[in-house]
Amino acid sequence: MQARPGIQLLPPVADAAIAVVVAGAVLVGTVMAGRVQDAHPVDVLGAVLIVATGLSLAWRRRAPVVVFTAAVLLVSVYLLRGYPFGPVQLCMVVAMFEVARLRRLRISAPACAAAVAVSGAAVVLRALVPAASPALMLALWASWLLVPWSLGSLVQARTSATRRAREDLAARAALQERVRITGEVHDVAGHGFSAVAMQAGVALLVFDEQPAQARRCLESIKSTSDEALADLRTILDDSREPGAEGGLDGLARLAERTRTAGVPVQLSVSAPSVPADVGGAVFGVVREALTNVLRHAGSATATVGVRVAGEELEVEVLDDGAGGAVAPDGAGISGMRNRVEALGGELSAKPRAGRGFRVLARIPLPGSAR
C-alpha cells in the first residue's frame, strides 16, 4: 500500500545526519558521566535506549509530538533501570523545545505537563535523592522540561504573530487588487460600449445611402465587442467571492478561458498540494500575467509553468508577444508583487530578450512538520 501524498516516513537527510552524530555523542558522554556516579553501568540495553533516544530526533521537525513522547518514555525507562544521569537527558530538552516551537500552546502545555509527571515519577522511583526533599527534587527535575518549553513557546508565539501579520498583508493586497480590477472592468466596458454606440450610430446614419460604410461600421462593432469581451471574460473572475475559483486546481480552467479568448496557452503544473494562501497567490499571479498577455502582447502564445525548485515554489509565465508594453511598476504587476512578497517570496516581471515578456515568482514552501 502506498503512502498518501504529503506523508513522508523518512526524515530529511540533514536531520538524520545530525541525529546520528547526536546519538553517538550522547552515548559517549553518558558512558563517561557514569564513571563518576554510583549507578548501574551502561550495558547493551542502556546503550540501545540512549542511541534510540538520540536517533528519534531525526523526526523532531516532521513529527515533534511523536518524537517528544518517544524521548520521554525512553529516558524514563533508562532512569528506572538505574543507569547514570548524563547527556541523554538533553534529548528530552531538544524534543520539548521543538514541540513548543512548532505546536500551539494547547498542545505543547499538556505535553510538557505529562512529560514532567512521567519523567518525575521515574526519578522518584529511582530514589537517588533523599526522600525528605521530594518537592525540591521534582522542581529541579521539572526545570529540565519547563525551561525549553518556555523558550519554545516564545518562539512559537512570535512565529504565529508573524504569520498573522503576513496573512493580514495578503488580505490587504487582495483587496487592493479587487479594487484595481473593478476599475479595469469600468475602463474596458466603458471604452468598448462607447465605441460600439458610436459606430452603431454612424451605421444607422449611412445605412441607406452608403451600405459599404455601414458594413465597415458593423465589422468594427464586432471587432470591438469581441476584444472587450475577451478582456472582461478574464478580469471579471476577480469580482467573484474569494475561493470561488483559485489555487492550483483552478489553473487549468484559467488556461482554457485564455485559449478561448484567443491566446494559446501551454500549462505545466508539477507541484504538491499547497496551503490556500500559497495557491491563491499562484493563481493570482498567473491570472494577472495572462490578462496582460491578452491586453498587451498582441498575437502571442503563452507558457505557464508551476514547479518546485528546492525549498521554493516557482511560477513562470512566458509569452512571445510584442514585449515591453507592460510597465514593470504598473498596478497589475504591483498587485502580483504584493501577493508574492506577503508570503515571503519575490517576483520579477520584465521584457524578454528579443520579443515577449516574462513573469517569474518564487514563493517559499511552508515546513512539512505535521
Secondary structure, DSSP 8 states (H G I E B T S, - for coil): ----TT---S--HHHHHHHHHHHHHHHHHHHHHHTTSSS----HHHHHHHHHHHHHGGGTTTSHHHHHHHHHHHHHHHHHTT---STHHHHHHHHHHHHHHHS-HHHHHHHHHHHHHHHHHHHHHHT-S-TT-HHHHHHHHHHHHHHHHHHHHHHHHHHHHHHHHHHHHHHHHHHHHHHHHHHHHHHHHHHHHHHHHHHHHHHHHHTTT-HHHHHHHHHHHHHHHHHHHHHHHHHGGGGS-TTSS-TGGGHHHHHHHHHHTT--EEEEEE-----HHHHHHHHHHHHHHHHHHHHHS-S--EEEEEEEETTEEEEEEEE-SS-S-S-TTSHHHHHHHHHHHHTT-EEEEEE-SSS-EEEEEEEE------
